[in-house]
Amino acid sequence: MLGFIVNPVSGNGKGKKVWEQLERALRGQGAHFLMRQTSGEGEAQKLAIELIQKEGVKKLIAVGGDGTVHEVINGIQKSGQKCVFGHVAAGSGNDYARGHGVPKDPLEALNRVMTDRDERWIDLLKINGRVAVNSIGAGFDALVAKTTNESRYKNWLNRYRIGKFAYFISMIRVLSVYQPCHVTLIVDEQKFSIKNTWLIALANIPNYGGGMLICPGASPDDGEMKICVVHNVSRLQLLLAFPKIFNGTHATHPGVKFYSGHHVTIQAERPLFVHADGELVGETPIIVDILAARQAICG
């Protein structure tokens, strides 16, 4: 059985419009499917478990943004059963879609996930009893994500299909008040003491924050996470280097360090906000593990 979980308000209403387009195509093909719409935070995860355990869904397609992807895959993992994941992007950031080559056209994306030719397994990042699909961030970027999600301008920008600029606006706001701090990073039992740390990003795909290439070398199926640390830079230096993140050329900046590993601990001299796939999930200290080849996907 094929299942769809639709976030109708994602992308400032884009989710609803995309689903209407998909539904017409599905009925035109005579496809048999079940659909559930979300009405609030956390519901996509519950609906995913219900569709898998009670309705026998074997392929589950998330129609929405990265938040919907995050919740649906967490639901699949918590169901305890194998279920293939597919995605039709209808959000503002759409990092999962970029990182996995999901077509922008909804009908093309639907055709891809309806076939069984491209099924493959990807890694996940485990944190606090949950999993992240794209990335986990601690520090400056987590506060930016929190500020963006709580802002009014995110929906306003989504209305004009320029939602990715919401992250930039939030970054400027947070930049003026954020204080970097000393962080201890432990990667596969190797300890690193890093002063004046702005952020630590753990990535499963290169894409981050609506199209930035925070870890250009990250791959979702190589069995390890890539880690980017930004430290020892002034506010002005960080601002000037920011545009380089969109093409990955920040990698050569002296204030940027990269690591890779399977088991990571982050400790800081003060609690730092932590996000998983752009959703706030707690504060440091945290422990993150790679779950290799944990989720089957298609499309």
Number of C-alpha atoms within 10 A of each C-alpha: 14 20 23 24 26 25 29 22 20 22 27 20 17 22 22 20 12 21 23 12 12 19 14 11 15 17 11 9 9 9 13 10 15 14 15 15 18 17 12 9 11 15 18 27 23 17 21 29 22 16 25 23 15 9 13 14 22 17 23 28 26 26 30 28 26 28 22 27 29 24 26 28 30 21 24 27 19 16 18 11 14 15 21 22 24 27 29 31 30 31 28 26 27 25 28 27 22 18 19 17 11 23 18 14 12 19 16 14 20 21 14 19 24 18 11 12 10 11 14 15 16 18 25 27 26 18 17 10 8 17 26 26 25 27 28 28 27 28 25 24 25 27 24 26 25 19 19 22 18 11 14 11 17 23 21 15 17 21 15 10 15 15 21 19 19 26 22 17 17 22 21 13 14 16 19 9 9 15 13 19 18 16 24 17 19 17 18 13 11 9 13 12 12 16 14 15 23 25 22 25 26 27 31 31 26 24 27 27 24 22 18 20 24 28 27 20 16 22 20 23 17 12 17 22 31 23 24 20 21 22 22 17 18 13 17 10 11 16 14 10 15 15 14 17 18 17 13 17 15 21 18 10 12 11 18 17 15 15 12 17 18 16 18 21 17 19 19 21 11 12 13 23 21 27 24 26 26 28 19 18 15 17 17 17 18 16 14 21 18 21 18 18 15 16 19 17 22 22 25
